[in-house]
């Protein structure tokens, strides 16, 4: 069993625990207790059955149905909830690159675990999909504090497959979580951009609020190599031996175009995007990003007031200790 604290460093948790997650766009069930939520949870009113999936609480299994049909089904109930978040975490081969204290995989999983901690801390629901070319592990959305163990276990993928098919993963997420909520994509985005944007457009059309945390290593962003170097593919059996100084200018120009294309594509689809270096302290990266979202939320709220309309836009709230 993986250590549940593997991606939850206590010093980071202490510094980020004042940040509270809130959906920036309208999320069904936003005001807890104000109206009946279409989400499922633990309440007194039974709604329906569905087939058992890995990670479901055994206490939810309807044993009477099992006795009759010899198949496992869980009971679902109506629930009042603030937010349902889904972590989409890239665990493909390219995420294993890194020259610092944490490679992209370790850094991305730590971000995901910290966000899961924040969501659970405020009694909201969080689930997770760990993916490479397809969804490798899927964890249903839960609100219990010990649910963090299931998420960390799902992230502990020891042998990733080679490539990433992000459109198929995002399409599966849209099908698996049809109700509007928050989707948090953590990836190095070394994928076909057309598939990425198609997937983001699909999620936005379903009403999801989307965050993209683009994780990259300093070597990928700065290309500091000087002497003769052999570059080996992490997702393809290819290599290149060269003098990197001769390639640096062209590489950085191509990288700049790629980053700008990704950023513009996310903005055009109404997606919050942030580029994060693995050398950046994790708490600082999260605090800066969440504060930036909060600033945009206030700006949007201000514009809504000026227009005389009601804009039910919520974002990340920051709690100040007294």
Secondary structure, 3 states (H helix, E strand, C coil): CCCCCCCCCHHHHHHHCCEECCCCCCCCCCCCCCCCCCCEEEEEEEEEEEECCCCCCHHHECHHHHHHHCCCEEEEEECCCCCEEEEEEECCHHHHCCCCCCCHHHHHHHHHHHHHHHHHHCCCEEEEEEECCCEEEEEEEECCCCHHHHHHHHHCCCCCCCCCCHHHHHHHHHHHCCCCCEEEEEECCCCCHHHHHHHHHHHHHCCCEEEEEEEECHHHHHCCCCCEEEEECCCCCCEEEEEHHHHHHHHHHHHHHHHHHHHHHHHHCCCEEEEEECCCCHHHHHHHHHHHHHHHHHHHHHHHHHCCCCCCCCCCEECCCC
